[in-house]
Amino acid sequence: MQFRKALITTLCAITMSYTSISTASDFKLPDLGTSAVQVLPIEKEQALGEVMMMQIRSSSPLVQDPVLNEYLSSLGNKLVASANDVRFPFKFFWINNKAINAFAFYGGHVGVHTGLIAQSDNESQLASVLGHEIAHVTQRHLARRIQSAKDNSALTIAGMITGILATVVAPDAGMAILAANSTQAALSQLTHSRKAEQEADRFGMQTLQKAGYDPYAASEFLTKLAAQVRFQNKPPAFLLTHPLPDSRVSDVRLRAQQYPKKYVPSSADFLYAKSRVIARYHMDSQDAQAYFENTLRTTSDLDKSQYEYGLAISLLDQKKYDQAEEIINKLVKAQPNNLFYLDVYTDIKIGQKLFKPAIEVLEKKHKLRPNNQVITLNLANTAIKAKEYDKAEQLLKVFLLEKPNHVLAKQLLTETYELSKNKAAYHESRASLLSHYGAFMKAADEVQKALNFIEKEDEIKKLRLKALLAKYRNMQKELAKL
């Protein structure tokens, strides 16, 4: 779906409107957030973040994987709970990209490349990067760039924000844009300053330690990146927006020495998430099978379940259902409530077209954990495949009451209405999904189609849809003014 142009236009208009409230103070540390509040109020920062998120949804390979999303949100929110100066809820999401990278932007949005967990040696290393990105948000480093940019005649605020988005999501592309424009001033805005990095390192490590992770993992991760710089022509993506001078690694190492050294084992969920990413997003399924089979033969780990789990996924993705089932049944028997296992078990049963046993298992779990995204969405998806559309619709509508912006749930509900031939509901649901990507004109078209399938006597539903149509058209008119 291509909505990039309209969204960039919206983004530019919003950011340009902020220039009128800029002040004359300079960008100074450690004046934590004061000037940023003056130039970019919290509520506007959140709104700006939502617009940027729309653009990412429409142009980036987001990972719509309930199991991985559940893990990332759990880890991220655990860190947020230990952070200082948190002003709003954070939202964490994956991007399917093998590069080692993570980024944060306005309103508490934190994106993580799948390559980051694939290359992390342990959970503390992954948590150290998330803690660092959370600190960039809580200390409002991006917001304060708007403040510092107002004196830079070579760089418009709209251009800066658009460039920030391009650079944090796809650093190589973002830097190429800057090179084409020969705008050194823009480069200074798009990469975090050394002072901002130092501040994020300091607050990020405090968060890491408070959350129960190993503070030394931060220096381990930076050391790993520094080694890649030495042996590669092109630096890791993370370093394109997070400068790594020689002093930074030593500074982080010295800061970690303020805390007692302790061994912090990685959680089982981290190990399963890493195996899932390797099996499903980073390797061809045949290569993944060979990798996990070799690891199972050679590893000295007493607990090999993470590798067995990865092997089961690689076999499933090759449609070797019987072999995958043999492995996953053993794992489920040992841990019947493990969400990682239940997800693969469900996919195997769907592949075998054995919907009833999967539904029976998932319904029992759903009673114990209603509205858990892994259980609910797997159950709804299985019900769709079994043509039990009423069951799927009820599950998804209840789920969306609690999580109204869940994209995968909206996609499944739209599919349910389409397959059940409920045309009015299908077009309305599709409109809601399109608006989530910022495609307001297309959303309005879908609402108009929905109106065509409403019974003449159903005046209440007509009025509701007409109000929704007016809303989308008004949003489109605002775009047309730009």
Solvent accessible surface area in square Angstrom, and as a share of the most:
residue,aa,sasa,rsa
1,M,111,0.50
2,Q,158,0.70
3,F,18,0.07
4,R,96,0.35
5,K,170,0.72
6,A,40,0.31
7,L,4,0.02
8,I,43,0.22
9,T,49,0.29
10,T,26,0.15
11,L,1,0.00
12,C,36,0.22
13,A,35,0.27
14,I,45,0.23
15,T,0,0.00
16,M,93,0.41
17,S,66,0.43
18,Y,5,0.02
19,T,54,0.31
20,S,99,0.64
21,I,68,0.34
22,S,31,0.20
23,T,47,0.27
24,A,93,0.72
25,S,52,0.34
26,D,86,0.45
27,F,62,0.26
28,K,129,0.55
29,L,38,0.19
30,P,97,0.61
31,D,66,0.34
32,L,62,0.31
33,G,2,0.02
34,T,73,0.42
35,S,8,0.05
36,A,0,0.00
37,V,67,0.39
38,Q,92,0.41
39,V,0,0.00
40,L,0,0.00
41,P,31,0.20
42,I,42,0.21
43,E,114,0.51
44,K,75,0.32
45,E,4,0.02
46,Q,67,0.30
47,A,51,0.40
48,L,0,0.00
49,G,0,0.00
50,E,59,0.27
51,V,18,0.10
52,M,0,0.00
53,M,9,0.04
54,M,39,0.18
55,Q,4,0.02
56,I,2,0.01
57,R,40,0.15
58,S,13,0.08
59,S,54,0.35
60,S,20,0.13
61,P,77,0.48
62,L,36,0.18
63,V,10,0.05
64,Q,65,0.29
65,D,6,0.03
66,P,15,0.10
67,V,3,0.02
68,L,0,0.00
69,N,28,0.14
70,E,49,0.22
71,Y,13,0.05
72,L,1,0.00
73,S,36,0.24
74,S,71,0.46
75,L,5,0.03
76,G,0,0.00
77,N,73,0.37
78,K,100,0.42
79,L,0,0.00
80,V,20,0.11
81,A,90,0.69
82,S,24,0.16
83,A,19,0.15
84,N,60,0.31
85,D,69,0.36
86,V,57,0.33
87,R,93,0.34
88,F,16,0.07
89,P,103,0.64
90,F,14,0.06
91,K,94,0.40
92,F,21,0.09
93,F,20,0.08
94,W,1,0.00
95,I,2,0.01
96,N,60,0.31
97,N,54,0.28
98,K,128,0.54
99,A,33,0.26
100,I,12,0.06
101,N,1,0.00
102,A,0,0.00
103,F,1,0.01
104,A,4,0.03
105,F,1,0.01
106,Y,2,0.01
107,G,5,0.05
108,G,0,0.00
109,H,2,0.01
110,V,0,0.00
111,G,0,0.00
112,V,0,0.00
113,H,0,0.00
114,T,0,0.00
115,G,0,0.00
116,L,0,0.00
117,I,0,0.00
118,A,13,0.10
119,Q,79,0.35
120,S,0,0.00
121,D,94,0.48
122,N,42,0.21
123,E,10,0.05
124,S,4,0.03
125,Q,6,0.02
126,L,0,0.00
127,A,0,0.00
128,S,10,0.06
129,V,3,0.02
130,L,0,0.00
131,G,0,0.00
132,H,11,0.05
133,E,1,0.00
134,I,1,0.01
135,A,3,0.02
136,H,5,0.02
137,V,10,0.06
138,T,8,0.05
139,Q,2,0.01
140,R,4,0.01
141,H,2,0.01
142,L,12,0.06
143,A,1,0.01
144,R,1,0.00
145,R,17,0.06
146,I,0,0.00
147,Q,0,0.00
148,S,34,0.22
149,A,2,0.01
150,K,58,0.24
151,D,105,0.54
152,N,38,0.20
153,S,122,0.78
154,A,72,0.56
155,L,19,0.09
156,T,83,0.48
157,I,8,0.04
158,A,10,0.08
159,G,35,0.34
160,M,2,0.01
161,I,0,0.00
162,T,29,0.17
163,G,13,0.13
164,I,0,0.00
165,L,5,0.03
166,A,13,0.10
167,T,0,0.00
168,V,7,0.04
169,V,19,0.11
170,A,41,0.32
171,P,6,0.04
172,D,73,0.38
173,A,51,0.39
174,G,1,0.01
175,M,36,0.16
176,A,60,0.46
177,I,84,0.43
178,L,18,0.09
179,A,75,0.58
180,A,86,0.67
181,N,95,0.49
182,S,86,0.56
183,T,29,0.17
184,Q,135,0.60
185,A,25,0.19
186,A,6,0.05
187,L,62,0.31
188,S,73,0.47
189,Q,17,0.08
190,L,4,0.02
191,T,27,0.16
192,H,10,0.05
193,S,46,0.30
194,R,152,0.56
195,K,127,0.54
196,A,3,0.03
197,E,3,0.01
198,Q,86,0.38
199,E,8,0.04
200,A,0,0.00
201,D,14,0.07
202,R,87,0.32
203,F,22,0.09
204,G,3,0.03
205,M,5,0.02
206,Q,53,0.24
207,T,7,0.04
208,L,1,0.00
209,Q,56,0.25
210,K,116,0.49
211,A,10,0.08
212,G,32,0.31
213,Y,13,0.05
214,D,15,0.08
215,P,1,0.01
216,Y,40,0.15
217,A,0,0.00
218,A,18,0.14
219,S,7,0.04
220,E,70,0.31
221,F,4,0.02
222,L,8,0.04
223,T,55,0.32
224,K,50,0.21
225,L,1,0.00
226,A,19,0.15
227,A,29,0.23
228,Q,37,0.17
229,V,64,0.37
230,R,163,0.59
231,F,168,0.70
232,Q,90,0.40
233,N,165,0.85
234,K,124,0.53
235,P,46,0.29
236,P,12,0.07
237,A,13,0.10
238,F,4,0.02
239,L,21,0.10
240,L,37,0.19
241,T,2,0.01
242,H,2,0.01
243,P,34,0.22
244,L,37,0.19
245,P,27,0.17
246,D,141,0.73
247,S,59,0.38
248,R,11,0.04
249,V,18,0.10
250,S,45,0.29
251,D,52,0.27
252,V,2,0.01
253,R,100,0.36
254,L,114,0.56
255,R,49,0.18
256,A,0,0.00
257,Q,105,0.47
258,Q,135,0.60
259,Y,41,0.15
260,P,102,0.64
261,K,126,0.53
262,K,87,0.37
263,Y,188,0.71
264,V,33,0.19
265,P,84,0.53
266,S,30,0.20
267,S,46,0.30
268,A,57,0.44
269,D,65,0.34
270,F,1,0.00
271,L,55,0.27
272,Y,5,0.02
273,A,0,0.00
274,K,42,0.18
275,S,4,0.03
276,R,6,0.02
277,V,0,0.00
278,I,20,0.10
279,A,2,0.02
280,R,65,0.24
281,Y,45,0.17
282,H,26,0.12
283,M,72,0.32
284,D,87,0.45
285,S,26,0.17
286,Q,125,0.56
287,D,87,0.45
288,A,0,0.00
289,Q,30,0.13
290,A,58,0.45
291,Y,82,0.31
292,F,2,0.01
293,E,60,0.27
294,N,71,0.37
295,T,23,0.13
296,L,35,0.17
297,R,176,0.64
298,T,98,0.57
299,T,28,0.16
300,S,107,0.69
301,D,60,0.31
302,L,184,0.92
303,D,97,0.50
304,K,74,0.31
305,S,15,0.09
306,Q,21,0.09
307,Y,31,0.12
308,E,33,0.15
309,Y,0,0.00
310,G,0,0.00
311,L,18,0.09
312,A,0,0.00
313,I,0,0.00
314,S,0,0.00
315,L,6,0.03
316,L,13,0.07
317,D,61,0.32
318,Q,38,0.17
319,K,150,0.64
320,K,72,0.30
321,Y,49,0.19
322,D,109,0.56
323,Q,94,0.42
324,A,0,0.00
325,E,33,0.15
326,E,133,0.60
327,I,32,0.16
328,I,0,0.00
329,N,68,0.35
330,K,113,0.48
331,L,7,0.04
332,V,28,0.16
333,K,178,0.75
334,A,78,0.61
335,Q,78,0.35
336,P,66,0.41
337,N,88,0.45
338,N,17,0.09
339,L,24,0.12
340,F,9,0.04
341,Y,1,0.00
342,L,4,0.02
343,D,7,0.04
344,V,0,0.00
345,Y,22,0.08
346,T,0,0.00
347,D,40,0.21
348,I,1,0.00
349,K,19,0.08
350,I,28,0.14
351,G,26,0.25
352,Q,41,0.18
353,K,154,0.65
354,L,85,0.42
355,F,45,0.19
356,K,146,0.62
357,P,49,0.31
358,A,0,0.00
359,I,11,0.06
360,E,84,0.38
361,V,45,0.26
362,L,1,0.01
363,E,55,0.25
364,K,138,0.59
365,K,32,0.14
366,H,37,0.17
367,K,166,0.70
368,L,136,0.67
369,R,103,0.37
370,P,90,0.57
371,N,21,0.11
372,N,18,0.09
373,Q,17,0.07
374,V,1,0.01
375,I,1,0.01
376,T,0,0.00
377,L,3,0.02
378,N,10,0.05
379,L,3,0.02
380,A,0,0.00
381,N,34,0.17
382,T,0,0.00
383,A,0,0.00
384,I,4,0.02
385,K,86,0.36
386,A,28,0.22
387,K,152,0.65
388,E,71,0.32
389,Y,46,0.17
390,D,119,0.62
391,K,62,0.26
392,A,0,0.00
393,E,42,0.19
394,Q,111,0.49
395,L,21,0.11
396,L,0,0.00
397,K,92,0.39
398,V,66,0.38
399,F,0,0.00
400,L,24,0.12
401,L,150,0.75
402,E,108,0.48
403,K,65,0.28
404,P,77,0.48
405,N,93,0.48
406,H,30,0.13
407,V,13,0.07
408,L,32,0.16
409,A,0,0.00
410,K,25,0.11
411,Q,64,0.28
412,L,15,0.08
413,L,17,0.08
414,T,13,0.07
415,E,59,0.26
416,T,1,0.01
417,Y,17,0.07
418,E,93,0.42
419,L,77,0.38
420,S,43,0.28
421,K,156,0.66
422,N,65,0.34
423,K,105,0.44
424,A,17,0.13
425,A,22,0.17
426,Y,43,0.16
427,H,27,0.12
428,E,40,0.18
429,S,13,0.08
430,R,77,0.28
431,A,0,0.00
432,S,36,0.23
433,L,13,0.07
434,L,3,0.02
435,S,20,0.13
436,H,17,0.08
437,Y,22,0.08
438,G,2,0.02
439,A,7,0.05
440,F,17,0.07
441,M,112,0.50
442,K,104,0.44
443,A,0,0.00
444,A,7,0.05
445,D,75,0.39
446,E,13,0.06
447,V,0,0.00
448,Q,69,0.31
449,K,88,0.37
450,A,0,0.00
451,L,24,0.12
452,N,107,0.55
453,F,95,0.40
454,I,20,0.10
455,E,114,0.51
456,K,168,0.71
457,E,135,0.61
458,D,51,0.26
459,E,97,0.44
460,I,143,0.73
461,K,78,0.33
462,K,42,0.18
463,L,116,0.58
464,R,112,0.41
465,L,1,0.01
466,K,110,0.47
467,A,65,0.51
468,L,39,0.19
469,L,13,0.07
470,A,60,0.46
471,K,113,0.48
472,Y,10,0.04
473,R,116,0.42
474,N,83,0.42
475,M,64,0.29
476,Q,42,0.19
477,K,128,0.54
478,E,82,0.37
479,L,26,0.13
480,A,81,0.63
481,K,148,0.63
482,L,97,0.48
